[in-house]
Structures are given as C-alpha cells and as structure tokens.
Amino acid sequence: MSPPSDRTLALGPEMTIPFAAAVREQLIEALRSPGSLTLDLSGVSDFDSSGVQLVLAVRRSLVERGDMLHLHAPSACVREAAAVFGLQPDLSPAAAPAQP
C-alpha cells in the first residue's frame, strides 16, 4: 500500500469571523483524508484571529495523528496577523511541526 498523498487546499479570500464556519467545514472535510495537508494561503486577503485559530487547530489535528501541515505562500495579511499574535514560527511556510 502506498503512503497517503499530500493534498493542497486553497483558502480565501476571507478568513475572518463572518466566514469562519464555512472555512471550518472546508478544513474538516480536508482532515477526513489521511496524510499531510498543504494550505495555499496566497489568495487570502483578510485574516483575523478566527483564521489564526482555524490554522492552528488544523495543525494540531494533523500532528496528533502523525501528519504535517504545510503552508504555501501566506499572503501579506496572514504574515501580518502572525506578527501581531507572535506566531511567525507557527504560521510560516517552513514551520516545524508542533508537539501535541
């Protein structure tokens, strides 16, 4: 049996409180498949604390089952939010997996 393939999910443009439920459903669906996940954040134009929470929750879920979250091309607003919340290491494309 071959290992599960890495999947990519493009998110955006909104990752804010009004859109959190819809984004959450997309992420839950993506988590149903085994393997690591890449979030393409290049198209995100608005990102607030709910976006941060969603990304960190997905990362935690993946790490708990032995998979990894990869971030592809976080947009300027994602990088700005990471700086505001002090999460640059956690929300950078090269971030190491968190410990559960």
C-alpha positions in Angstrom: 0.0 0.0 0.0 1.4 3.4 -0.9 1.6 6.2 1.6 -1.2 8.8 1.5 -0.5 11.7 -0.8 -0.1 15.2 0.3 -3.2 17.3 -0.5 -3.5 21.0 -1.2 -6.4 23.2 -0.2 -6.6 26.8 -1.4 -8.3 29.1 1.1 -9.5 32.6 0.8 -10.2 35.3 0.2 -11.8 35.8 3.6 -10.6 34.0 6.8 -12.5 36.2 9.3 -15.2 35.7 11.8 -18.1 36.0 9.4 -16.6 33.3 7.2 -15.2 31.0 9.9 -18.0 28.4 9.8 -17.6 27.9 6.1 -13.8 27.7 6.2 -14.1 25.3 9.2 -16.3 23.0 7.1 -13.7 23.0 4.3 -11.0 22.2 6.7 -13.0 19.4 8.4 -13.6 17.8 5.0 -9.8 18.0 4.2 -9.0 16.4 7.5 -11.1 13.4 6.7 -8.4 12.1 4.3 -5.2 10.6 5.7 -1.8 12.3 5.0 -0.3 15.7 5.3 -2.1 18.8 4.1 -0.9 21.9 2.4 -2.9 25.1 2.8 -2.4 27.6 0.0 -2.9 30.9 1.7 -1.7 33.1 -1.3 -5.3 34.1 -2.0 -6.2 35.3 1.5 -7.0 39.0 1.5 -8.5 39.3 5.0 -7.3 37.2 8.0 -8.2 37.7 11.7 -8.0 35.8 14.9 -10.5 33.3 13.7 -8.3 32.5 10.8 -5.4 32.0 13.1 -7.4 29.7 15.3 -8.5 27.6 12.3 -5.0 27.1 11.0 -3.6 26.2 14.4 -6.5 23.8 15.1 -5.8 22.0 11.8 -2.1 21.9 12.5 -2.8 20.4 15.9 -5.2 17.8 14.5 -2.7 16.7 11.8 0.2 16.5 14.2 -1.8 14.4 16.7 -2.3 11.8 14.0 1.3 11.9 12.8 0.9 14.1 9.7 2.1 17.6 8.9 0.6 20.9 7.9 2.4 22.9 5.2 1.6 26.5 4.4 2.1 27.7 0.9 2.7 31.3 0.2 1.0 33.0 3.1 -0.3 36.4 1.9 0.7 39.7 3.4 -2.3 39.8 5.7 -1.6 36.3 7.0 2.0 37.3 7.7 0.9 40.5 9.4 -1.6 38.5 11.7 1.2 36.1 12.5 3.4 39.0 13.6 0.6 40.7 15.6 -0.1 37.4 17.5 3.6 36.5 17.9 3.1 33.4 15.7 5.6 33.9 13.0 7.2 30.5 13.7 3.8 28.8 13.7 2.4 30.4 10.6 5.5 30.5 8.3 5.8 28.2 5.3 8.9 26.5 6.8 7.4 26.0 10.3 8.4 22.8 12.0 5.5 20.6 13.3 4.2 21.4 16.7 4.4 18.9 19.5 1.0 17.7 20.6 
